[in-house]
């Protein structure tokens, strides 16, 4: 039996949950890669990763990119 399609609200909630999971995974990766750094140093690396997003420097979608405000 096929499940009914997700509502817009369910899709948004799922996107938020996936984002949170991805952030938690990256924080764990940084902890493993830089175990001797302080929490603040790793958090700075995490913020830099969020802002640069290697592989998606111009966004995830096709089209023109917009500079960050």
C-alpha positions in Angstrom: 0.0 0.0 0.0 1.4 3.4 -1.0 1.7 6.2 1.5 -0.1 9.4 0.8 2.1 12.3 -0.5 3.6 14.5 2.1 2.0 17.9 2.8 4.0 21.1 2.3 4.3 21.3 6.1 5.6 17.7 6.4 8.2 18.4 3.6 9.4 21.5 5.4 9.6 19.7 8.7 11.6 16.9 7.1 14.0 19.4 5.5 14.6 21.0 8.9 15.3 17.6 10.4 17.7 16.7 7.6 19.5 20.0 8.1 19.9 19.4 11.8 21.1 15.8 11.2 23.7 17.1 8.6 24.9 19.7 11.1 25.3 17.1 13.8 27.2 14.8 11.5 29.6 17.6 10.5 30.2 18.6 14.1 31.1 14.9 14.8 33.4 14.9 11.8 35.2 18.0 13.1 35.5 16.5 16.5 37.2 13.4 15.0 39.4 15.4 12.7 40.4 18.0 15.3 40.2 16.4 18.7 42.8 18.7 20.3 41.0 21.9 19.3 38.7 23.8 21.7 35.0 23.7 21.2 35.1 27.3 20.1 37.7 26.5 17.5 35.7 23.6 16.1 32.5 25.8 16.2 34.4 28.4 14.1 35.3 25.7 11.6 31.7 24.6 11.5 30.4 28.1 10.8 33.0 28.6 8.1 31.9 25.3 6.6 28.2 26.4 6.6 29.1 29.7 4.9 31.4 28.2 2.2 29.7 24.8 1.7 32.5 23.2 -0.4 31.0 21.9 -3.7 28.1 24.3 -3.5 29.8 27.7 -3.6 27.2 29.2 -5.8 24.2 27.4 -4.3 22.5 24.1 -4.9 20.3 25.1 -7.8 20.9 26.2 -11.4 20.7 29.8 -12.3 22.2 33.0 -11.1 23.8 33.1 -7.7 23.2 36.0 -5.4 25.8 37.4 -3.0 25.1 36.9 0.7 23.8 40.1 2.4 
